[in-house]
Amino acid sequence: MKKSLIIIGARGFGREAYNAFDSFHRDDDEWIVKGFLDSQKDILNGYSGYPPIIGSPETYEIQAEDRFFCAMGDVQWRKHYVDLIASRGGIFTSIISPNCHIERNSKLGEGCYIDSDVYISCDINIGDFTYIFRYSVLGHDVEVGHYCHLGAYSFMGGFSKIEDLATLHPGARVLPHKIVGRQAIVGAGSVVIRNVPANTTVIGIPAKKIVY
């Protein structure tokens, strides 16, 4: 029996996730793409070449062959919809590019997204439902929590750490041994030279706390 991929969210990242999966699995007869779950039934109007919206996450009846991927860029909404589907017995899958590079002893959790041209060095732990986008680089012994988001061109130096639900926007850099706390946000292009407390937004070079 083929596995049926269902993508939660048919908006921008949902379409990107579908294109990535289609590219990575085009010649794989183990999978079919069943469609999207989205509460806005007309969200794909004006777009062509995508599978249908087959229901909403709140009401969809899960089948034995279903495998889910949660296409939510915002980490809070990602956790919300993962928890919603998992509570009803849904099983999640990762989308991992064959063109990424993962070194020895590095481990990925459940439901991750690893884009093309990502470099993951050795002895790294990456938590569940963490998404890492193109051209990001993770140095040796890095720790990445659950539900994290690393935008394109992110960098984490050796022994650095980001905790659960943290976000690095594109081009953010975390220097070696530094820690970005739970639910913290590092702005695009920022350089973290000191630890970032939980629930804090920092931006700039060097990265400093902002309130908005």
C-alpha positions in Angstrom: 0.0 0.0 0.0 1.4 3.4 -1.0 1.8 6.1 1.6 -0.4 9.2 1.0 1.2 12.5 1.8 -1.1 15.2 3.1 0.3 18.7 3.6 -1.2 20.8 6.3 -1.5 24.3 4.9 -1.9 25.3 1.2 -0.4 28.7 1.4 3.1 29.9 0.5 5.1 27.4 2.4 2.6 24.7 1.6 3.2 25.2 -2.1 6.9 25.2 -1.5 6.7 22.0 0.5 4.7 20.3 -2.3 7.2 21.4 -4.9 10.1 20.1 -2.8 8.5 16.8 -2.1 7.5 16.4 -5.8 11.1 17.1 -6.8 12.7 14.8 -4.2 10.2 11.9 -4.8 9.3 12.3 -8.5 10.5 8.7 -9.3 9.5 7.2 -6.0 6.5 4.8 -6.4 6.2 4.4 -2.6 4.3 7.7 -2.3 1.3 9.6 -3.7 0.3 13.1 -2.7 -3.3 13.1 -1.6 -3.7 16.8 -1.2 -3.7 19.7 1.3 -5.6 20.4 4.4 -6.6 24.1 4.7 -9.6 25.8 6.2 -9.7 28.3 3.3 -11.1 26.2 0.5 -10.3 28.7 -2.3 -6.7 29.5 -1.3 -5.3 27.8 -4.4 -7.5 29.7 -6.8 -5.3 31.2 -9.5 -2.6 28.6 -9.0 -2.1 25.5 -11.3 -0.4 22.2 -11.0 -1.2 21.5 -7.3 -3.1 18.7 -5.7 -6.6 19.6 -4.3 -7.6 20.8 -0.9 -9.3 17.8 0.6 -10.6 19.2 3.9 -9.6 21.2 6.9 -7.2 20.1 9.7 -10.0 20.3 12.2 -12.4 17.9 10.5 -10.4 15.6 8.3 -10.9 11.9 9.0 -7.4 10.3 9.2 -6.8 7.1 7.1 -4.3 4.3 7.8 -2.1 5.2 4.8 -2.0 9.0 5.6 1.3 10.6 6.4 1.3 14.3 7.3 3.7 17.2 6.8 2.8 20.5 8.6 3.7 23.4 6.2 3.5 26.2 8.8 6.5 28.6 8.9 5.3 30.2 12.1 6.5 27.9 14.9 3.5 28.5 17.2 1.0 27.6 14.5 3.2 24.6 13.5 3.0 23.2 17.0 -0.7 23.9 17.1 -1.5 21.9 14.0 0.9 19.1 14.8 -0.7 18.7 18.2 -4.1 18.7 16.6 -3.4 16.0 14.1 -1.2 13.9 16.4 -3.9 13.9 19.1 -6.1 12.0 16.6 -3.4 9.5 15.7 -1.8 11.2 12.7 1.7 10.1 11.7 4.1 12.7 10.4 6.9 12.4 7.9 10.0 14.5 7.1 10.8 16.2 3.8 14.6 16.0 3.4 16.5 17.0 0.2 18.8 14.5 -1.3 21.0 17.5 -2.0 21.6 18.4 1.7 24.8 17.2 3.4 24.6 15.5 6.9 27.8 14.4 8.5 28.5 11.5 10.9 26.4 11.0 14.1 24.0 13.8 13.4 20.4 13.0 14.2 17.1 14.4 13.0 13.8 14.2 14.8 10.3 13.5 13.5 8.6 15.7 10.9 11.6 17.9 9.9 12.2 19.9 6.7 15.8 20.0 5.4 16.1 22.0 2.2 18.6 21.6 -0.6 22.2 22.8 0.0 21.9 22.7 3.8 25.2 21.6 5.5 24.8 19.8 8.8 28.2 18.9 10.4 29.0 16.1 12.7 27.5 15.2 16.1 24.5 17.4 15.9 21.1 16.9 17.4 18.0 18.4 15.7 14.6 18.1 17.4 11.2 17.2 16.0 9.4 19.5 13.5 12.4 21.7 13.0 12.8 23.3 9.5 16.1 24.4 8.0 16.1 26.3 4.8 18.5 26.6 1.9 22.3 27.3 2.3 22.1 27.2 6.1 25.2 25.8 7.9 25.3 24.1 11.3 28.7 23.5 12.8 29.8 20.5 14.9 28.1 19.7 18.2 25.2 22.1 17.6 21.9 21.5 19.5 18.6 22.5 17.9 15.4 22.1 19.8 11.9 21.0 18.7 9.7 23.3 16.4 12.6 25.6 15.5 12.9 27.5 12.3 16.2 28.4 10.6 15.7 30.7 7.6 17.9 30.5 4.5 21.6 31.3 5.0 21.4 30.8 8.8 24.6 29.9 10.5 25.2 28.2 13.9 28.8 27.9 15.1 30.2 24.8 16.9 28.5 24.0 20.3 25.9 26.7 19.9 22.3 25.9 20.8 18.8 27.1 20.0 16.0 25.9 22.2 12.4 24.8 21.4 10.3 27.1 19.2 13.2 29.5 18.5 13.4 31.3 15.1 16.4 32.4 13.2 15.3 34.7 10.3 17.3 34.5 7.0 21.0 35.3 7.3 21.0 35.2 11.1 24.3 34.0 12.7 24.8 32.4 16.1 28.4 32.4 17.2 30.0 29.3 18.7 28.9 28.3 22.2 26.0 30.9 22.3 22.5 29.9 23.3 19.2 31.3 21.8 16.5 30.6 24.4 13.0 29.1 24.0 10.6 31.0 21.7 13.3 33.7 21.1 13.5 35.3 17.7 16.7 36.5 15.9 16.1 39.0 13.2 17.3 38.7 9.6 21.1 39.3 9.2 21.7 39.6 12.9 24.8 38.3 14.7 24.3 36.7 18.1 27.5 37.3 20.2 25.9 36.7 23.6 23.2 34.4 24.9 19.6 35.4 24.0 17.0 34.9 26.8 13.8 33.0 26.3 10.9 34.9 24.7 13.2 37.7 23.5 13.5 39.3 20.0 16.9 40.5 19.0 18.1 42.2 15.9 21.3 43.9 14.6 25.1 43.4 14.6 25.6 42.7 17.4 22.1 41.4 18.1 20.3 43.5 20.7 16.9 43.2 22.3 14.0 45.1 20.8 10.5 45.7 22.0 7.7 46.1 19.5 
